[in-house]
Structure formats: C-alpha cells, structure tokens
C-alpha cells in the first residue's frame, strides 16, 4: 500500500481495479474511467473468466488468464495490488487476488480498505487511463487452491477438509433466497459471513480478531480448509482472512452454491426452510 501511495506504479508494480457491481445503478468500468488510482488498469472480471461455463465467474484457462493479464502489463515478476470500489471496503478484489494465486503468482496484495478509504484519506485519483506495456506471463494452475464439484461431493462423506461458507446467515440457513435461487448449504459446512472479517471502516480486522472468529466457529486453521459462497467471490475473503493468519493453502470451491444447487442431489442441500415446511 505504501508503494501505491508513493506513486511507484510501473513495470515492477501494477495496480488493478477489480470492481464489479450487480446493480444497474453502478457501472464499474465507467466509474474507473471517471476516477481511479493513478497508473491503475481495469481488471474486468466479466472478461477474465470461463465464458463457456453456465456458472458465473468460473476460472478461465491458463492461456486465457495469461493473455489477459499480459495485456495489463503484468509479468511473473510484477507485484500486483488489487482493489475495488465497493461500499463495504473490499468485495471483488479478493477474488482477483485469489485468481492470481491460483495461477501461480505469489506477489499479489489487496489494498486494505479499498478505494473508498483511499479517497477518504485524501490520496490522489485521476481520470487519465494509461496503456501499460504488454508483458509476458506464464500461468500454471495450482489445483490445490481450487475444488471441483466432484471433490466437494466426495468430501461430504470423507470429511477430508473443513468447509466454510461466506454467505449471509439467512442464505446459508435457507431462510431467504440467494440471488433468485433457493438457498441452503453443503452438508457439514460452517457459516462465517465474509463481512465478519471487515471493520466498520471497511478495513480488514486485526489478525487476533480474525483468529478469534475462526476459533469461535471451531475452524482449525492447522487443518485443510475450503471456502465456498454463491459464485466463488466472497469465498475468497475467507481465503484472504486465513492467509493473513499465516494459512496459505485455503482452497476455493469455484462453482460454489450456484453449481451445487443445480447439480447436487436434494439430500445434499441443507435448508431449514425445507425442514420447517415438512
């Protein structure tokens, strides 16, 4: 963050705005054109994904990811800093952070507090869009950081890894719709809504506070852990929070509830609403 504030954005440091908004009231790309951190480029999560998948925001191929980030001036030696402009402070940036890590890039950070706090603290913004020099990036998918539907199904009985769901409690419990879908959760999953890790200002809570949140939910950071959500976005907040505590190997179930709902058998979808109806 200090390097970003100092304006040292160049070949060795690339800043990416990974904003995305579901509401028609906000257009992430347009907002980037109007105001962003000087030297930043726009990381379009709609473009850098598997467009052949029926599910939202699934990981692209290695070649697709490499080609896309090369155009943003990112090489394997570049330190990448991602942020977004969501009002909670950080929403989509951890997804971009995890994508880079999933494709083997270690030098990637999330701007603590996001663009909201960058502006609030009086740091410079610009409407000038710079065109970075194309770089060379070699992507290699680290499959240990990604879980498939089949692996999640197998884990229901084998319990090889813990599962944490980052959605709001009502969606996890099945008492409210999940963006149009009936809601519920994967058997055995633990619910930690992603905003639990953010302070009122939108910054990440302290490591001690984050560790206590995991402890309260009886999540053991010394054991294998996979994060899930609605579409593989806020699950990355779980991975980031654990990373801050020193756990580097949290996997994300990329398909998350959007895939699980459509593919899992009924008895593998836990919902309090269904039980109450019964």
N, C-alpha and C positions, 0 to 999 in steps of 0.2 A: 504494500500500500504506500509506503514511503517513497518508493521509486516512482510510482504513478503520480503521487502528489508533487514530486520534484520535476515532473515533466520528462522523465527519461524514457520516453516511449520511442522505440526504434527497432533495429534489427534484433537486438537481444531481448527486448521486452515488447510484447504485443498485448494491447488491452482490447477485450471483446465485449460488446453489449449483447447479451443473450436474452433480452427481453422478449416476452410473448404474452399477449393478453387475449382471453377468450371473449371478452366483451367487445361489441362493435363500437363502444364509446372510445376505445383506445386503440390506436394503430401503432404498433411497436416500431416498425420501420420508419413511419412518418415522424414519430417523436424523436427517433435517432437523428434524422435529417435536420430537425429543428434544434436539437440540443443534446450534446453528448460530451464525454470526457475527451479533451484534445488528443488527437492521434488514434482514437479508438476506431475499430471496424465493427460492422454489424454481423453477429453470428446468427444466421437465420435457422432456427430450429425446424422450420417447415421445409427447408431445403436440404438440410443435413440429416436425413432420415431415410428409412427404407420405405419408399413410396409405393412399393408393391404389396406391403402388408395391410391387412384390413384394420390393424390397430394403430393408434396414434403414436407418433414419435419413436417408433422402434429404431434400434441402432442401424445405421447404414452399413454397407460392406466396407472392408478395409480400404479398397481402392476409392470408393466414393468419399469416405471421410478424408483420406489423404489429399485427394484432388481438391476438396472443398477448403480445407484449412491452408493448403499451399497458396490458394488464391487470396487468403487473408494475411499472407506474409509469415506464416508460422512454419518453422523448421523444427527438427528434432532437438535443436539446441536452444530454442526460444523459450523464455519464461512467459507463460500466458497468464493473464489476470482477467477473470470474467466477472461481470456484474449484471444486474438488471434494474429496472426502474419501478418494480412493484412497490405498492404502498406498505407492504409488510416489512420491507427492507431487502429481503432476498427470497426469491421464489424459483425462477428458472435457472439462475446462474449455477447452482449446484448440479443440475442436470448436465450442463456443458462441461463443468469441472469433471464430473464422473465419466463423461464420454471420452475426454482426453485421456484420462487414466485408463479406461477400458481399452483404448487403442495404444497403450504402452508409453504415454507421455507422462513423465513424473513432475516436470517443472510447471505446475499449474496451480493457481491460487484463486480464491474467491475474495472479492473486495468486501471486507467486513462492513456491514451497514448499508451496502448497496448505493445506488445513485441518489436515492432520497437523502441519505446522510451526507453524501459528497456535496450536494447542493446546499443542504442546511448548514454545513460547516464552512461554506464560502469558497470552496475550491473552484477553479475555472471550468467553464463549459464553452462549447463552440458549436456553430452550425457548419463549420468547414469540414467537408468529407475528404479525407486524404486517401489516395490509392496506394496501398503498400506494394512493395516489390515482391513478385511471386517467389516463393521459397520451394524447397524440396523437403517433403515429409514422408517418412516411411512408417506406415501403420501396421501394427501386429496386435490382433485382438487377444487380450488376456482373458481367456474363458473362465478363469477362477472368479472374475468380478461380475459375471453375467449368469443368471439362472434361467433355464428354459421351463416351459410348461411341464414337460415330462419329468424334469428334475424336481419340480415343486410337488407334483403328484406323488412321486416316489417317496418324498420326504414326509408326507402325511403319515405314513406308516413307519418309516425307518427313523425319523427324527434325527437325522444326521446333523441338521443345523437349526438354529433358532430362527424364527420369522417375526419381524417387526413390521407392522402396518402403520403408515404415517398419516392416514386419512382422519378427518374429524370423527369423534366418537359415534355420532349418530349414524354415519355411513358404515363405520366398522361394525356396529351392532346390528345394522339392518333396519333401523327405525326411520331412516329418511332416504330418499332417492339419491343416487350417486351420479349426478350429471345425466339424468334421464334413465339410468339403469337401476333395476332393483339392486339393493345393496346387501352387505353381509361381509363375511371374511373367510379366509382359508382356515381350515381346522388347525388349532394349535397356535395360531398367530397371536401376538401381543400387540396392543394398540398404544402407540405413542404419537399423538398428533404432532406434525412437524413444527408447528408454531411454539410447541413446548420449549424448543431449544433457542428461541429468539426472545430478546428482551423487549420491553415496551418501546424502546427507541428503534428496534429493528436490527440490533447487533446480535452476534452470537453470545450466548451466555458464557460464563466462565467455565473452564474445564471442570472445576469442582462441582459446579451446579449441574453440568451435563452428566458427569459421572453419577451424581445422586439420582438424577432422573432415570437413568438405566437401572440403577440399583433398586429403586422403588418398584420398578416393573419386573424385577427379578431377571433382567437380561444380563448374562455373563459375557463381558467383553473379552474374556480369555478363550471363549469357545466360538465355533463357526456361527456366522450370522448373515442372514439375507434380509434385505428390505424390500417392501412392496407398497403400492399405493393404488391409485386409479389408473394411471398410464405411464408409470415409471419416471415421474418427475419429482414429486416431493419425497419419494423414497430415497432420492439422492441426498436429501437433508439428513436422513438417518446415517447414511454412509459418511457424510461430512462431519457430523457430530462425533461419531465414533473415531474418525480419523484424527480429530483434534485431541482425542483421549489416547492416541497412540495406536489405535487399531486400524491397520492399513488395508485389510483384506475383506471388508464387507462387500458382499455381492448384492446386485440389484436384480429383482425379477422384472425383466424388461416389459413383458406383456401385462403384468400386474392384474388388477381386478377386471379391466376391460377384456382381457383374454380369458381369465379364469371364469368369469361369468358365462361366457359363450361356449367354453369347452369342457369345463369340469362337470362331473355328474352331480345331480341335485344334492346328494348327501354329503358332498364336499363343499357345499356353500352354507355356511353357518349364519343364520339370521334369527334374531329374537322376534322379528315381526311375524315370520312364518310360524314360530312356536306359539305365539300368542293367538294367531288365527286358528291354529289347530286346537 
